[in-house]
């Protein structure tokens, strides 16, 4: 599994934190790679706050290739969570380089970096040949390896505040990202390096490198069009993202409505046409009539077309001015919005 495929699926769920690794569905494992043994220098570690604890990983393996370019093949070991309540689902070793033997029968070694968000029980689930994080269409090779117990305390959590709380379509906005101690709710008191991204960097890694202030805050301004995509805040622990914040930007659509006639005989159908700016097609759209002084009731419904336009039908029920409006119910990340009221006079 590649970081692109993993994070793209991961970020469809709100505020989930996880990393690449584990034993995914084996669509195309590398048939050149054979693993005979994986060992960890420690079976249990403790890590707190923003710290990183490092242990050694040793892999005995063979890569069945005679191509000169493969002599420098590196490996990555992936661990999958089997218990505990940490924020991560998977972790990965750093790049493991061959330190002994041959390509076809050698030993690869390197560090595994562990963070407090990895609190819980882990098990080596697979090994993959490098490079890491590039979609080469090959999944890691499954391996039933050793277990690691991580005691993680005071894990950092990522929260955010969007301003304005609901962003009108076509308007810019800002997001204040905050990293704090999940146990105490207080800042760590030191600048924190992270990456902020929009769209592709959220699904593939990378983005703009930033530092928070000592209170763990970083505020970024976004263009109106950025609300169409993922907005994320990433913390990395070589080589995997050890913390992911995904901001859900709630938006306010523009709704216009124009009746084909401003008056019609009672019982006559009148087309009400208009457009919706922002939401995707197929969102519901309702024509509402005012009953009494303040009660709006739906009298006709349709779906927004691919063009963003819609057509509803009003049928005057009595003589006199009848107030109507068009309502877009909450749809995807768009909050409920309505047009300006208008009247059709029943004759």
DOBASE-15206 format. One record per residue (C-alpha): residue in one letter; x, y, z. Coordinates in steps of 0.05 Angstrom, whole numbers, plus 5000, padded with zeros to 4 digits. Example, Ala and Ser with C-alpha at 12.3 -4.5 7.8 and 13.67 -1.06 7.14 Angstrom:
BEGIN
<atom residuo="a" c1="5246" c2="4910" c3="5156"/>
<atom residuo="s" c1="5273" c2="4979" c3="5143"/>
END
This chain:
BEGIN
<atom residuo="x" c1="5000" c2="5000" c3="5000"/>
<atom residuo="x" c1="5026" c2="5069" c3="4983"/>
<atom residuo="x" c1="5018" c2="5132" c3="5024"/>
<atom residuo="x" c1="4976" c2="5162" c3="4968"/>
<atom residuo="x" c1="4926" c2="5106" c3="4968"/>
<atom residuo="x" c1="4925" c2="5101" c3="5044"/>
<atom residuo="x" c1="4916" c2="5175" c3="5060"/>
<atom residuo="x" c1="4865" c2="5186" c3="5005"/>
<atom residuo="x" c1="4820" c2="5135" c3="5039"/>
<atom residuo="x" c1="4838" c2="5158" c3="5108"/>
<atom residuo="x" c1="4819" c2="5231" c3="5098"/>
<atom residuo="x" c1="4748" c2="5215" c3="5077"/>
<atom residuo="x" c1="4732" c2="5206" c3="5151"/>
<atom residuo="x" c1="4730" c2="5267" c3="5197"/>
<atom residuo="x" c1="4789" c2="5280" c3="5243"/>
<atom residuo="x" c1="4820" c2="5212" c3="5238"/>
<atom residuo="x" c1="4894" c2="5204" c3="5254"/>
<atom residuo="x" c1="4932" c2="5145" c3="5224"/>
<atom residuo="x" c1="4994" c2="5126" c3="5184"/>
<atom residuo="x" c1="5016" c2="5081" c3="5129"/>
<atom residuo="x" c1="5032" c2="5008" c3="5143"/>
<atom residuo="x" c1="5003" c2="4943" c3="5167"/>
<atom residuo="x" c1="4979" c2="4884" c3="5127"/>
<atom residuo="x" c1="4934" c2="4911" c3="5073"/>
<atom residuo="x" c1="4897" c2="4872" c3="5020"/>
<atom residuo="x" c1="4952" c2="4842" c3="4978"/>
<atom residuo="x" c1="4935" c2="4865" c3="4908"/>
<atom residuo="x" c1="5007" c2="4859" c3="4882"/>
<atom residuo="x" c1="5061" c2="4843" c3="4933"/>
<atom residuo="x" c1="5133" c2="4842" c3="4907"/>
<atom residuo="x" c1="5147" c2="4771" c3="4885"/>
<atom residuo="x" c1="5222" c2="4785" c3="4886"/>
<atom residuo="x" c1="5222" c2="4798" c3="4962"/>
<atom residuo="x" c1="5226" c2="4742" c3="5012"/>
<atom residuo="x" c1="5229" c2="4753" c3="5088"/>
<atom residuo="x" c1="5260" c2="4703" c3="5135"/>
<atom residuo="x" c1="5262" c2="4743" c3="5200"/>
<atom residuo="x" c1="5245" c2="4810" c3="5232"/>
<atom residuo="x" c1="5270" c2="4830" c3="5301"/>
<atom residuo="x" c1="5260" c2="4891" c3="5344"/>
<atom residuo="x" c1="5313" c2="4913" c3="5394"/>
<atom residuo="x" c1="5260" c2="4924" c3="5448"/>
<atom residuo="x" c1="5193" c2="4893" c3="5462"/>
<atom residuo="x" c1="5165" c2="4952" c3="5502"/>
<atom residuo="x" c1="5178" c2="5027" c3="5502"/>
<atom residuo="x" c1="5151" c2="5090" c3="5535"/>
<atom residuo="x" c1="5144" c2="5158" c3="5503"/>
<atom residuo="x" c1="5111" c2="5222" c3="5525"/>
<atom residuo="x" c1="5086" c2="5287" c3="5493"/>
<atom residuo="x" c1="5124" c2="5309" c3="5432"/>
<atom residuo="x" c1="5183" c2="5264" c3="5444"/>
<atom residuo="x" c1="5205" c2="5208" c3="5397"/>
<atom residuo="x" c1="5233" c2="5141" c3="5422"/>
<atom residuo="x" c1="5277" c2="5101" c3="5374"/>
<atom residuo="x" c1="5289" c2="5027" c3="5372"/>
<atom residuo="x" c1="5328" c2="4985" c3="5322"/>
<atom residuo="x" c1="5296" c2="4940" c3="5269"/>
<atom residuo="x" c1="5333" c2="4882" c3="5236"/>
<atom residuo="x" c1="5307" c2="4845" c3="5175"/>
<atom residuo="x" c1="5337" c2="4782" c3="5145"/>
<atom residuo="x" c1="5312" c2="4778" c3="5074"/>
<atom residuo="x" c1="5328" c2="4766" c3="5002"/>
<atom residuo="x" c1="5313" c2="4806" c3="4940"/>
<atom residuo="x" c1="5316" c2="4761" c3="4879"/>
<atom residuo="x" c1="5345" c2="4807" c3="4826"/>
<atom residuo="x" c1="5409" c2="4809" c3="4785"/>
<atom residuo="x" c1="5399" c2="4881" c3="4762"/>
<atom residuo="x" c1="5455" c2="4927" c3="4785"/>
<atom residuo="x" c1="5406" c2="4982" c3="4804"/>
<atom residuo="x" c1="5374" c2="4937" c3="4856"/>
<atom residuo="x" c1="5438" c2="4929" c3="4896"/>
<atom residuo="x" c1="5418" c2="4990" c3="4937"/>
<atom residuo="x" c1="5347" c2="4965" c3="4951"/>
<atom residuo="x" c1="5321" c2="4989" c3="5018"/>
<atom residuo="x" c1="5266" c2="4960" c3="5060"/>
<atom residuo="x" c1="5211" c2="4987" c3="5106"/>
<atom residuo="x" c1="5177" c2="4948" c3="5162"/>
<atom residuo="x" c1="5104" c2="4963" c3="5176"/>
<atom residuo="x" c1="5070" c2="4951" c3="5243"/>
<atom residuo="x" c1="4995" c2="4945" c3="5253"/>
<atom residuo="x" c1="4958" c2="4961" c3="5317"/>
<atom residuo="x" c1="4929" c2="4901" c3="5354"/>
<atom residuo="x" c1="4907" c2="4936" c3="5417"/>
<atom residuo="x" c1="4905" c2="5001" c3="5456"/>
<atom residuo="x" c1="4873" c2="5069" c3="5448"/>
<atom residuo="x" c1="4926" c2="5112" c3="5413"/>
<atom residuo="x" c1="4911" c2="5158" c3="5355"/>
<atom residuo="x" c1="4950" c2="5118" c3="5303"/>
<atom residuo="x" c1="4930" c2="5056" c3="5266"/>
<atom residuo="x" c1="4997" c2="5040" c3="5233"/>
<atom residuo="x" c1="5070" c2="5059" c3="5239"/>
<atom residuo="x" c1="5130" c2="5046" c3="5194"/>
<atom residuo="x" c1="5205" c2="5040" c3="5204"/>
<atom residuo="x" c1="5253" c2="5089" c3="5172"/>
<atom residuo="x" c1="5291" c2="5067" c3="5110"/>
<atom residuo="x" c1="5328" c2="5003" c3="5126"/>
<atom residuo="x" c1="5394" c2="4994" c3="5090"/>
<atom residuo="x" c1="5431" c2="4929" c3="5077"/>
<atom residuo="x" c1="5488" c2="4922" c3="5127"/>
<atom residuo="x" c1="5511" c2="4851" c3="5114"/>
<atom residuo="x" c1="5506" c2="4794" c3="5064"/>
<atom residuo="x" c1="5483" c2="4798" c3="4993"/>
<atom residuo="x" c1="5421" c2="4826" c3="4960"/>
<atom residuo="x" c1="5393" c2="4756" c3="4953"/>
<atom residuo="x" c1="5411" c2="4736" c3="5025"/>
<atom residuo="x" c1="5426" c2="4795" c3="5069"/>
<atom residuo="x" c1="5412" c2="4835" c3="5132"/>
<atom residuo="x" c1="5378" c2="4903" c3="5132"/>
<atom residuo="x" c1="5379" c2="4949" c3="5193"/>
<atom residuo="x" c1="5353" c2="5017" c3="5214"/>
<atom residuo="x" c1="5312" c2="5055" c3="5265"/>
<atom residuo="x" c1="5238" c2="5055" c3="5281"/>
<atom residuo="x" c1="5213" c2="5121" c3="5309"/>
<atom residuo="x" c1="5156" c2="5117" c3="5359"/>
<atom residuo="x" c1="5112" c2="5173" c3="5384"/>
<atom residuo="x" c1="5062" c2="5181" c3="5441"/>
<atom residuo="x" c1="5003" c2="5177" c3="5393"/>
<atom residuo="x" c1="5024" c2="5104" c3="5381"/>
<atom residuo="x" c1="5002" c2="5084" c3="5451"/>
<atom residuo="x" c1="4981" c2="5010" c3="5449"/>
<atom residuo="x" c1="5002" c2="4942" c3="5425"/>
<atom residuo="x" c1="5033" c2="4932" c3="5357"/>
<atom residuo="x" c1="5055" c2="4875" c3="5313"/>
<atom residuo="x" c1="5100" c2="4872" c3="5252"/>
<atom residuo="x" c1="5052" c2="4857" c3="5195"/>
<atom residuo="x" c1="5091" c2="4867" c3="5131"/>
<atom residuo="x" c1="5156" c2="4888" c3="5097"/>
<atom residuo="x" c1="5162" c2="4927" c3="5033"/>
<atom residuo="x" c1="5219" c2="4945" c3="4987"/>
<atom residuo="x" c1="5231" c2="5020" c3="4978"/>
<atom residuo="x" c1="5217" c2="5073" c3="4957"/>
<atom residuo="x" c1="5169" c2="5095" c3="5011"/>
<atom residuo="x" c1="5108" c2="5138" c3="4995"/>
<atom residuo="x" c1="5111" c2="5131" c3="4919"/>
<atom residuo="x" c1="5056" c2="5095" c3="4882"/>
<atom residuo="x" c1="5092" c2="5039" c3="4846"/>
<atom residuo="x" c1="5033" c2="4991" c3="4846"/>
<atom residuo="x" c1="5065" c2="4941" c3="4893"/>
<atom residuo="x" c1="5041" c2="4926" c3="4964"/>
<atom residuo="x" c1="5085" c2="4904" c3="5023"/>
<atom residuo="x" c1="5097" c2="4830" c3="5033"/>
<atom residuo="x" c1="5059" c2="4801" c3="5093"/>
<atom residuo="x" c1="5102" c2="4777" c3="5151"/>
<atom residuo="x" c1="5079" c2="4752" c3="5219"/>
<atom residuo="x" c1="5131" c2="4788" c3="5262"/>
<atom residuo="x" c1="5144" c2="4807" c3="5334"/>
<atom residuo="x" c1="5100" c2="4848" c3="5380"/>
<atom residuo="x" c1="5116" c2="4917" c3="5409"/>
<atom residuo="x" c1="5082" c2="4948" c3="5470"/>
<atom residuo="x" c1="5081" c2="5025" c3="5469"/>
<atom residuo="x" c1="5062" c2="5065" c3="5530"/>
<atom residuo="x" c1="5046" c2="5134" c3="5503"/>
<atom residuo="x" c1="5025" c2="5191" c3="5549"/>
<atom residuo="x" c1="5006" c2="5264" c3="5540"/>
<atom residuo="x" c1="4997" c2="5252" c3="5465"/>
<atom residuo="x" c1="4989" c2="5315" c3="5422"/>
<atom residuo="x" c1="4920" c2="5327" c3="5393"/>
<atom residuo="x" c1="4903" c2="5372" c3="5333"/>
<atom residuo="x" c1="4842" c2="5417" c3="5335"/>
<atom residuo="x" c1="4819" c2="5474" c3="5291"/>
<atom residuo="x" c1="4773" c2="5535" c3="5287"/>
<atom residuo="x" c1="4747" c2="5560" c3="5221"/>
<atom residuo="x" c1="4732" c2="5635" c3="5213"/>
<atom residuo="x" c1="4678" c2="5651" c3="5195"/>
<atom residuo="x" c1="4645" c2="5590" c3="5224"/>
<atom residuo="x" c1="4603" c2="5583" c3="5161"/>
<atom residuo="x" c1="4639" c2="5606" c3="5098"/>
<atom residuo="x" c1="4595" c2="5637" c3="5044"/>
<atom residuo="x" c1="4610" c2="5611" c3="4974"/>
<atom residuo="x" c1="4661" c2="5657" c3="4940"/>
<atom residuo="x" c1="4689" c2="5685" c3="5005"/>
<atom residuo="x" c1="4758" c2="5673" c3="5036"/>
<atom residuo="x" c1="4767" c2="5644" c3="5105"/>
<atom residuo="x" c1="4820" c2="5625" c3="5156"/>
<atom residuo="x" c1="4835" c2="5564" c3="5199"/>
<atom residuo="x" c1="4868" c2="5568" c3="5266"/>
<atom residuo="x" c1="4903" c2="5501" c3="5278"/>
<atom residuo="x" c1="4922" c2="5483" c3="5349"/>
<atom residuo="x" c1="4966" c2="5428" c3="5378"/>
<atom residuo="x" c1="4956" c2="5413" c3="5451"/>
<atom residuo="x" c1="4966" c2="5360" c3="5504"/>
<atom residuo="x" c1="4907" c2="5312" c3="5499"/>
<atom residuo="x" c1="4913" c2="5296" c3="5573"/>
<atom residuo="x" c1="4916" c2="5366" c3="5602"/>
<atom residuo="x" c1="4888" c2="5407" c3="5545"/>
<atom residuo="x" c1="4946" c2="5455" c3="5553"/>
<atom residuo="x" c1="4999" c2="5475" c3="5502"/>
<atom residuo="x" c1="5068" c2="5442" c3="5503"/>
<atom residuo="x" c1="5101" c2="5510" c3="5508"/>
<atom residuo="x" c1="5146" c2="5502" c3="5448"/>
<atom residuo="x" c1="5140" c2="5515" c3="5373"/>
<atom residuo="x" c1="5118" c2="5453" c3="5335"/>
<atom residuo="x" c1="5139" c2="5438" c3="5264"/>
<atom residuo="x" c1="5083" c2="5415" c3="5218"/>
<atom residuo="x" c1="5057" c2="5419" c3="5147"/>
<atom residuo="x" c1="4992" c2="5450" c3="5123"/>
<atom residuo="x" c1="4961" c2="5427" c3="5057"/>
<atom residuo="x" c1="4903" c2="5434" c3="5010"/>
<atom residuo="x" c1="4878" c2="5378" c3="4965"/>
<atom residuo="x" c1="4936" c2="5334" c3="4938"/>
<atom residuo="x" c1="4985" c2="5344" c3="4997"/>
<atom residuo="x" c1="4930" c2="5320" c3="5044"/>
<atom residuo="x" c1="4923" c2="5255" c3="5005"/>
<atom residuo="x" c1="4995" c2="5245" c3="4983"/>
<atom residuo="x" c1="5038" c2="5278" c3="5038"/>
<atom residuo="x" c1="5077" c2="5342" c3="5038"/>
<atom residuo="x" c1="5049" c2="5412" c3="5038"/>
<atom residuo="x" c1="5075" c2="5479" c3="5066"/>
<atom residuo="x" c1="5124" c2="5471" c3="5124"/>
<atom residuo="x" c1="5105" c2="5516" c3="5183"/>
<atom residuo="x" c1="5117" c2="5526" c3="5257"/>
<atom residuo="x" c1="5065" c2="5539" c3="5309"/>
<atom residuo="x" c1="5076" c2="5591" c3="5363"/>
<atom residuo="x" c1="5093" c2="5568" c3="5434"/>
<atom residuo="x" c1="5018" c2="5561" c3="5449"/>
<atom residuo="x" c1="5013" c2="5510" c3="5393"/>
<atom residuo="x" c1="4974" c2="5556" c3="5347"/>
<atom residuo="x" c1="4981" c2="5570" c3="5273"/>
<atom residuo="x" c1="4931" c2="5610" c3="5232"/>
<atom residuo="x" c1="4929" c2="5604" c3="5157"/>
<atom residuo="x" c1="4887" c2="5645" c3="5108"/>
<atom residuo="x" c1="4853" c2="5608" c3="5051"/>
<atom residuo="x" c1="4825" c2="5629" c3="4985"/>
<atom residuo="x" c1="4751" c2="5618" c3="4971"/>
<atom residuo="x" c1="4765" c2="5561" c3="4923"/>
<atom residuo="x" c1="4805" c2="5524" c3="4976"/>
<atom residuo="x" c1="4740" c2="5505" c3="5011"/>
<atom residuo="x" c1="4726" c2="5458" c3="4953"/>
<atom residuo="x" c1="4782" c2="5412" c3="4975"/>
<atom residuo="x" c1="4811" c2="5379" c3="5037"/>
<atom residuo="x" c1="4845" c2="5426" c3="5086"/>
<atom residuo="x" c1="4895" c2="5390" c3="5130"/>
<atom residuo="x" c1="4949" c2="5398" c3="5183"/>
<atom residuo="x" c1="5002" c2="5343" c3="5185"/>
<atom residuo="x" c1="5056" c2="5324" c3="5235"/>
<atom residuo="x" c1="5110" c2="5277" c3="5210"/>
<atom residuo="x" c1="5153" c2="5227" c3="5245"/>
<atom residuo="x" c1="5204" c2="5198" c3="5196"/>
<atom residuo="x" c1="5177" c2="5169" c3="5151"/>
<atom residuo="x" c1="5103" c2="5170" c3="5167"/>
<atom residuo="x" c1="5051" c2="5223" c3="5185"/>
<atom residuo="x" c1="5042" c2="5215" c3="5260"/>
<atom residuo="x" c1="4985" c2="5266" c3="5267"/>
<atom residuo="x" c1="4933" c2="5289" c3="5217"/>
<atom residuo="x" c1="4881" c2="5344" c3="5228"/>
<atom residuo="x" c1="4827" c2="5350" c3="5175"/>
<atom residuo="x" c1="4785" c2="5413" c3="5177"/>
<atom residuo="x" c1="4712" c2="5408" c3="5159"/>
<atom residuo="x" c1="4695" c2="5475" c3="5127"/>
<atom residuo="x" c1="4620" c2="5488" c3="5131"/>
<atom residuo="x" c1="4594" c2="5530" c3="5073"/>
<atom residuo="x" c1="4535" c2="5574" c3="5057"/>
<atom residuo="x" c1="4508" c2="5569" c3="4986"/>
<atom residuo="x" c1="4475" c2="5624" c3="4946"/>
<atom residuo="x" c1="4403" c2="5609" c3="4926"/>
<atom residuo="x" c1="4364" c2="5650" c3="4875"/>
<atom residuo="x" c1="4291" c2="5641" c3="4856"/>
<atom residuo="x" c1="4247" c2="5674" c3="4803"/>
<atom residuo="x" c1="4174" c2="5655" c3="4789"/>
<atom residuo="x" c1="4153" c2="5652" c3="4716"/>
<atom residuo="x" c1="4092" c2="5693" c3="4735"/>
<atom residuo="x" c1="4078" c2="5739" c3="4793"/>
<atom residuo="x" c1="4003" c2="5724" c3="4789"/>
<atom residuo="x" c1="3961" c2="5665" c3="4766"/>
<atom residuo="x" c1="3892" c2="5636" c3="4775"/>
<atom residuo="x" c1="3881" c2="5594" c3="4837"/>
<atom residuo="x" c1="3901" c2="5522" c3="4822"/>
<atom residuo="x" c1="3946" c2="5540" c3="4764"/>
<atom residuo="x" c1="4018" c2="5514" c3="4763"/>
<atom residuo="x" c1="4073" c2="5567" c3="4761"/>
<atom residuo="x" c1="4145" c2="5548" c3="4747"/>
<atom residuo="x" c1="4196" c2="5574" c3="4795"/>
<atom residuo="x" c1="4266" c2="5574" c3="4766"/>
<atom residuo="x" c1="4332" c2="5590" c3="4799"/>
<atom residuo="x" c1="4403" c2="5569" c3="4812"/>
<atom residuo="x" c1="4445" c2="5546" c3="4871"/>
<atom residuo="x" c1="4517" c2="5568" c3="4877"/>
<atom residuo="x" c1="4563" c2="5519" c3="4910"/>
<atom residuo="x" c1="4535" c2="5450" c3="4926"/>
<atom residuo="x" c1="4543" c2="5392" c3="4879"/>
<atom residuo="x" c1="4486" c2="5369" c3="4835"/>
<atom residuo="x" c1="4432" c2="5324" c3="4862"/>
<atom residuo="x" c1="4422" c2="5361" c3="4928"/>
<atom residuo="x" c1="4349" c2="5369" c3="4945"/>
<atom residuo="x" c1="4315" c2="5436" c3="4935"/>
<atom residuo="x" c1="4247" c2="5454" c3="4965"/>
<atom residuo="x" c1="4194" c2="5506" c3="4949"/>
<atom residuo="x" c1="4162" c2="5530" c3="5014"/>
<atom residuo="x" c1="4099" c2="5570" c3="5027"/>
<atom residuo="x" c1="4087" c2="5615" c3="5087"/>
<atom residuo="x" c1="4031" c2="5592" c3="5133"/>
<atom residuo="x" c1="4009" c2="5643" c3="5184"/>
<atom residuo="x" c1="4060" c2="5693" c3="5208"/>
<atom residuo="x" c1="4123" c2="5650" c3="5210"/>
<atom residuo="x" c1="4113" c2="5577" c3="5191"/>
<atom residuo="x" c1="4145" c2="5556" c3="5126"/>
<atom residuo="x" c1="4121" c2="5490" c3="5097"/>
<atom residuo="x" c1="4148" c2="5451" c3="5037"/>
<atom residuo="x" c1="4098" c2="5448" c3="4980"/>
<atom residuo="x" c1="4142" c2="5422" c3="4923"/>
<atom residuo="x" c1="4211" c2="5390" c3="4917"/>
<atom residuo="x" c1="4263" c2="5375" c3="4863"/>
<atom residuo="x" c1="4338" c2="5362" c3="4854"/>
<atom residuo="x" c1="4392" c2="5411" c3="4834"/>
<atom residuo="x" c1="4414" c2="5395" c3="4763"/>
<atom residuo="x" c1="4486" c2="5388" c3="4740"/>
<atom residuo="x" c1="4484" c2="5460" c3="4715"/>
<atom residuo="x" c1="4467" c2="5484" c3="4786"/>
<atom residuo="x" c1="4398" c2="5504" c3="4764"/>
<atom residuo="x" c1="4330" c2="5477" c3="4786"/>
<atom residuo="x" c1="4256" c2="5483" c3="4770"/>
<atom residuo="x" c1="4201" c2="5479" c3="4822"/>
<atom residuo="x" c1="4125" c2="5486" c3="4816"/>
<atom residuo="x" c1="4082" c2="5534" c3="4855"/>
<atom residuo="x" c1="4006" c2="5527" c3="4855"/>
<atom residuo="x" c1="3968" c2="5586" c3="4886"/>
<atom residuo="x" c1="3916" c2="5557" c3="4933"/>
<atom residuo="x" c1="3876" c2="5620" c3="4947"/>
<atom residuo="x" c1="3864" c2="5691" c3="4922"/>
<atom residuo="x" c1="3913" c2="5744" c3="4946"/>
<atom residuo="x" c1="3988" c2="5750" c3="4955"/>
<atom residuo="x" c1="4021" c2="5684" c3="4975"/>
<atom residuo="x" c1="4093" c2="5687" c3="5003"/>
<atom residuo="x" c1="4141" c2="5634" c3="4978"/>
<atom residuo="x" c1="4216" c2="5619" c3="4986"/>
<atom residuo="x" c1="4263" c2="5565" c3="4960"/>
<atom residuo="x" c1="4301" c2="5526" c3="5013"/>
<atom residuo="x" c1="4365" c2="5485" c3="5003"/>
<atom residuo="x" c1="4368" c2="5435" c3="5061"/>
<atom residuo="x" c1="4436" c2="5418" c3="5090"/>
<atom residuo="x" c1="4475" c2="5378" c3="5038"/>
<atom residuo="x" c1="4545" c2="5351" c3="5043"/>
<atom residuo="x" c1="4585" c2="5408" c3="5076"/>
<atom residuo="x" c1="4534" c2="5460" c3="5059"/>
<atom residuo="x" c1="4488" c2="5487" c3="5113"/>
<atom residuo="x" c1="4414" c2="5502" c3="5102"/>
<atom residuo="x" c1="4405" c2="5564" c3="5058"/>
<atom residuo="x" c1="4345" c2="5599" c3="5027"/>
<atom residuo="x" c1="4327" c2="5650" c3="4974"/>
<atom residuo="x" c1="4296" c2="5717" c3="4987"/>
<atom residuo="x" c1="4220" c2="5709" c3="4997"/>
<atom residuo="x" c1="4176" c2="5727" c3="4938"/>
<atom residuo="x" c1="4101" c2="5729" c3="4926"/>
<atom residuo="x" c1="4054" c2="5700" c3="4874"/>
<atom residuo="x" c1="3984" c2="5731" c3="4874"/>
<atom residuo="x" c1="3927" c2="5682" c3="4868"/>
<atom residuo="x" c1="3871" c2="5707" c3="4822"/>
END
